[in-house]
Structures are given as structure tokens and as C-alpha cells.
């Protein structure tokens, strides 16, 4: 059964584009990444799933129930972590978590202590005084404390230091072993890569692609920057070069082929420096756009 | 949960406002015995006031020599005007505070319907107003003890109490509608305070001149005018109908709008 099922979901804020005709589904027990730059429509999609906002067109179901009509039943088994965590300024951490717990009949107070000790969260501080990262931890505990069947996390790692990110990812792995489905958004591909089974990529409100991490890794792109005198005289004729640009004394390549083949070809050149990096999300999107474009041309 | 939370969160302001209103009522009533003793001087002083002013404060029809008249002229203003300001601030903040402080996402991600969210908040407003009005009544009853002889008829006092509560409820409903429809608490507070004060001054101005008498129908303060209630021993039924309709319309609109509204923070 699909845990989340989105059909042609469209949302306009008056005339401003939110998302356009998005469709995909998430299977039970899956960790599903939702990738896109800021303003791509990730939060809009998530807010529609939680019924904070109403779809302009299309529909979505969670656990097979319509997100608009059965929102309350759905939310019994959903944990949500917003991208920006805001809580009541008169509360201490423990007050907020206990308040949150009261909304769930099967809530268990031990879980608050268990989760906060994992995250090293001090329960007796005022939320107002917490740093962004610590507030995020409160949000994580709050999202997990009722052992939801579906976790919806909007940019969960922003604000967490790398060490805490590792702790958090381990917690997600634990959840997954219990059978929890996890849907989380991010604008960092590398972060998603180690954790997710599949990702959906969105840009400018539209779904570009849904792909498994395996195949995403298979045609993995590298950004190769070569510093060389007179780059205009260089010609590289190998397969897998997606994009080639010359800027000053630099050649910037987007390369998707065998990396050794490229290095062999470069080795004979009199280059001064070489940098091989992970391409930015934008470059990956360009790549996908191009692929989509070619497909349409073939038809 | 939400109801309990709102009661706890609003307890401090409630105590402060009821303390202020209750204290003012007690203090003002404590002066009455002296006033009553110096009846002639006070009477002469009132006579010397301009007619328009006498009308505006109901002094043309009420006498300072009776306890209920004194209550109508000097005291009644405090629970009605100050209480309405409290009601407007309370109801104006109760929903919009969640949007302004962006906690509404937290609340709505819990298994509650929007109806429950706003319904429990409305209930908290009503309970707060009942507590405030109870304190007003207790303060007034305690204050009446200062007078050597009391001519206050329980029926008339009950009418004044109900009128005060209805007035609070009316302003609270208008502010509550704004609160559930808009996002900015600052705008809501100033708008709802504006409505209360505008309504009050409309009533004062309309009483000053016969030419302006028509506009009194647009002021809720005129609907619950102490001189009217005390002299006729009743509240004009058409005004009750207007107030009840406004309460029902505002609340129904607030509920239906909040249910459909997009919550963006």
C-alpha cells in the first residue's frame, strides 16, 4: 500500500505559483527524499499534505485517506518537523513536549526522556533562550514522541551540527527499522544520498524526476574545474561530458562518464590545477532538464 | 488541552484587568457616602455643568443622591468601557497570536480539527469574560456596603450586569472574527480597540446634541445605556436582537472562514 499518494497536486497562492501538477507516491517503510532549491515548492507540498493549505487542484491521500477530509485521523499517526521551529515563548522544553504529548492518547512520557537524552537536549530550559539548533532538537523530539507511522520532516538537518546530524540520522534508521515511513525535504543532495531509498526532485513548482538513489548514483555527475593556460586551444573528445564552459583560464566541465577515462585524457595536458567537486543542485537540475528535453525531441 | 492552555496563559492578564476594574469600582463606590452627605453642594455642582455634558453622562435622568444613580453615572463606565477594552484585546489575540508567533503549524500538526482549535479558544474567551464579570459583580456588591442605606433593586442591578456582559461579548466576537481571519496581532489589537473607543465616543457625542441623536443607534454603548436601563428597568429588545445577531454572525463567520483558510506562516 502507498503511504502517501499525490495526484496532480496544484497549488496557487492567489496568482503566485506554489506547485504545479505534482504526482508521486511513497511506499510503506520507505525513506523518501524531496529535493529542490529554496522556493521550489517543497514546503508547499508538505503543507498541503498536512492540510495547512488547501490544494487548488488535484488531491492527495495519506494512509489511503484524503488529506483534506480526514486530516485529523491522518495526523494521529503523523509526526511533523517544520523547517523553522517556533514554539510558545512562555514554555520550557518539557512543558512544550508534555503539551504535545497530551494530544496523543497513546503517548508515553518515557519516550520524551529517551529521545532527548539521545539528542542531549536539556528539558528544563526556556524555549525562548534556545539556539536555533537546540530548538530544532525540540522539534525532532516533538515529531517522534508519539511513534508516528509517517514522519514528515521539512529540512530537518538545517541548524544541526554534523555530529548531531549523525545522531539524528541514526534515530531515523531506528525509526525505519520499526517500519516508519519517512518523507523528508532537503536542498542538499549529499545529505539525502546516504539515507534515502528514492528521491523526488522539484524545481520551480514542478516535479522533475522521481528516481532511486542507485540510479541517481549511477549517472553521478562530477564538476571538474581545470586551470590551464590558453584553455581555448584544448579539446577534450570523450564521452560523458555534459557541459563544457571556459571562464578566464579555467575550463569547467560537468562530467557523467568514467572518471578514469577523463583523468587519462587530462593527464596529457599541461594543466596547473584541477578540482573535482560534487556539482551543485542547479547543475544537476540542468542535466535533468537537458535529458528531459532530449527525450521530447526524440518523440 | 487547548482550552486549559489558554486559561493558564491568560490567567495573569485576567487577574490584572479584573484587579484594576474591581479596584476602581470599589474605590469609586467608597466615595459615595461622602457624596451623599454633601448632597446640596454636589447637586449645585451638577446643575452648573453644561446640559450637553449632563446628557452625555446620563446626569439629566439619574441622580447622584441615590446609590443606583451614582453607580450609573460614576461607576458603570469602568466595567463597560475598560472591560470592553480587555475583551477586545483578549479575543483579538487569542487566535492570531498563534499565526503571528508561528506556533499555529505546531498546533495544526496535532490530531485536532480546526473547529476544535478555534472552538476551545472561543470557550476560553467566554470563560474569561464570565470570570471578569463575576469579579465586577462581587466588587460592586462589596462597594454597595459602604452606603448606609441601599436603594439598589436586585432586578436593575442584574440588568446592568447582563448588559455589561453582553457588551463585552459583542466586542469580543468582533475581535474574535478579526483574530481568526487576519495574521497580524498588532493590526487586530488596534482595530478592535478602535472599534471599542469609536463606539464609546459615538455614544458620548450623540447624547450631546439633538442633531446627532441618530448616530446613537450605531453605538453599542448606547444599547446598554445606564440611564435607560435604570429608568425603564429594561433593555430595549431591538438592541438585544442587534447585539445577539452581531455575536452570531461574527462567530459563524470566524468558524467557517478559519476552517477554509490557508495557514501560511
Interface residues (C-beta under 8 A of the other chain):
Chain A: X13 X47 X50 X51 X52 X53 X54 X71 X72 X73 X75 X76 X78 X80 X82 X84 X86 X87 X88 X89 X90 X99 X100 X102 X103 X104 X142
Chain B: X1 X5 X9 X101 X102 X103 X105 X106 X108 X109 X110 X111 X112 X113 X260 X262 X263 X264 X265
